[in-house]
C-alpha cells in the first residue's frame, strides 16, 4: 500500500474525514489521532503504524478538521 491509496481522505473525493485527538503518545512525541469520517460515522483502520502516521501527517498538512472526543460526542448528539 502507498499513501496515494488514502488520498480520497484529503483530496475532496470523499468528504467528512477528520482527526479525533486521543491525547499524547506514550513516548511524549506528539498527539495520537483516530481517523474518522463525521458524515458516514466510519473510522479508518490502517494496520501499518508507519502508513497510519503518514496518512495522519497528510491530513494535518492539508488542513483536516481536528476534534476532541468531547467535541465529537457533542456533534453526534446534536445530529440525532
QUICORSUL-V471119 format. One line per field, one symbol per residue. ss: DSSP state (2 for helix, 1 for strand, 0 for the rest). burial: I if it has 9 or more other ideal C-beta (glycine too) atoms within 8 Angstrom, else O. Layout:
ss=???
burial=???
This chain:
ss=00222222200000001111111100000011111110000110000022222222222220001111222222222220
burial=OOIOOIIOIIOOOOOOIIIIIOOOOOOOOOOIIOIIIIOOOOOIOIOOOOIIOIIIOIIIOOOIOIIOIOOIOOIIOOOO
